[in-house]
Amino acid sequence: MDLIFFAVVSPDDGLFRTVLCRGSDMRVVIANPPWKTGKKLGFRANVRWPFMISQREFELQKKALYHFPLYHAYTAALLRAHGHEVRVMDAAVRQQDTTSFVSNLAELKPDLVIMEISTPSFALDVITIEELRARLKVHLALIGSHATVFDRQILEQYHQVDTIIRGEFEETALDLANQLQSGSDPGAVAGITYRTANGEIRATRPRPYLTELDTLPYPARELYDWQRYHEPVYEALPWITLVSSRGCPFRCIFCAWPQIMYGQGYRMRKADAVVDEIEYCLHQFQPGEFFFDDDTFTVQKKHVRCICRLILERKLEIRWSCMGRIDTVDVETLELMAGAGCTRIKFGIETGSETVMKNIRKKINLADVHQTVQCAQAAGIKVHGTFMIGLPGETRQTAQQTIDLALSLGLDTAQFSIATPFPGTEFYRLAETNGWLLTHDWSKYDGATGAVISYPHFSKKEIDTYLAIAWTRLFSEQRDLIKLVRKTLNKFRVDGLRETLRIIRTYFSFRRRS
């Protein structure tokens, strides 16, 4: 009898889809659990710095902010290719609550649930874990940076969790499913921390990073309602997320993924394999835009140029954007990227202070920032710049330098956030060692709302205030009154009248001094 694949979609809400394989004994669910508290929505899967926004802000934008769970989709594809029955659930994109998520999950009767958790969502994740295990008997494995950092602590404190998959998780998930299917001891699986049958907690040897990225099947995008995933800065919908590499060779102290999940060794896919996937997606999904979600797409100019030339040689008329870095592009590369369809590049500039730049080991020469932004725009590529307030060494003066730099660059779009020391990063270790941390309440580790650190020379209140000043100045100087009013009203709804008035007074006080 031949192997048969077919898909089943929930007619009510499309919440989960499944591909069934003859002879498979393991039913695996890969889940992004709910993250909805009060009037806020959270984003975790495929997000380097998980964050929340208010439900009102989301509705006002009328644009999705959900990131496609690309590595979940890779895992689903790999498990499916090896004969397992795979189902996926993304409760976050559906704005689902815990009770309905667990009810839907129980209906699937899985043998193995692989669920992502994060630092700021952890309190809610625990509730989901407890409710899940109260409803069904299942092997529960957790993934994500928070699970990786606190593997032993989570297993010691929460008996409902069976396994933590540490770091990069596709091949580990496959090995775990195979071991469970055969009834073998999971201790043979590299890269996990698990609970033995007698309750002992053991950590197996680390799993080497996957070097041959093209051995993975294409992500199982067809299992997801993939048209719902995009960001506000899109040029055309729907869009496809893909990667041409993993890992980042740079040593920024605040970035969690290279330090915890995917390493600082840069691993590239073959250029022709990347373009093959683009062609496949064009025929299969007809997307309006592609997004390269590499940590830094432009690390190696030769690799970028090869991808661009293949796009041009194959006459692929596509629109795409990417994550870049100021010091990894030049005029020739940017022009070739634009000619091959690149319409937007994201640069992590972070700070306008040379001192802070040195402290965070970003190693960008601020003298090059203006020129690179201008070169990209001259080539026809829009530039999105990201900046943080509250990095080590921050003062009122350096925060002001960051805001001034951001507003002087003529960026097409900009983003300000509060520097947040996520567990497992060098930034977190510095904050803990130096007494900068204000709390271990993980729900507050959200750089979109408030600081969890305070320096002797720059307090939490000042960090929060300068973030508000940054957004206010940005919208004011862009003469975007609608965004300014929306941001102010949202601040009022979330933080109340007193805090909103304090920010307004501070802003006008700043304007009088400047």
Salt bridges, closest charged atoms under 4 A:
GLU57 OE2 - LYS487 NZ 3.89
GLU85 OE2 - ARG27 NE 2.80
GLU85 OE2 - ARG87 NH2 2.92
GLU116 OE1 - HIS72 NE2 2.56
ASP125 OD1 - ARG44 NH2 3.01
ASP162 OD2 - ARG133 NH1 2.92
GLU168 OE2 - ARG246 NH1 2.69
GLU168 OE2 - ARG267 NH1 2.86
GLU170 OE2 - ARG246 NH2 2.65
ASP175 OD2 - ARG207 NH2 2.60
GLU200 OE1 - ARG202 NH2 3.22
ASP214 OD1 - ARG269 NE 2.81
GLU222 OE2 - ARG80 NH2 2.68
ASP225 OD2 - ARG94 NH2 2.77
GLU231 OE2 - HIS67 ND1 3.66
GLU231 OE1 - LYS346 NZ 2.73
GLU235 OE2 - ARG344 NH2 2.96
GLU235 OE2 - LYS382 NZ 3.54
ASP276 OD1 - ARG314 NH1 2.67
GLU277 OE2 - ARG221 NH2 2.64
GLU277 OE1 - ARG269 NH1 2.58
GLU279 OE1 - ARG314 NH1 2.66
ASP293 OD1 - ARG48 NH1 3.10
ASP295 OD1 - ARG48 NE 2.79
ASP327 OD1 - ARG325 NE 2.65
ASP330 OD2 - LYS301 NZ 3.48
ASP330 OD2 - ARG305 NH2 3.08
GLU332 OE1 - ARG305 NH2 3.59
GLU350 OE2 - LYS362 NZ 3.31
ASP404 OD1 - ARG473 NH1 2.85
GLU426 OE1 - ARG429 NE 3.24
GLU432 OE2 - HIS440 NE2 3.38
GLU462 OE2 - ARG396 NH2 2.35
ASP464 OD2 - LYS460 NZ 2.95
GLU477 OE2 - ARG473 NH2 3.00
ASP480 OD2 - LYS483 NZ 3.98
ASP495 OD2 - LYS491 NZ 2.80
GLU499 OE2 - ARG502 NH2 2.74
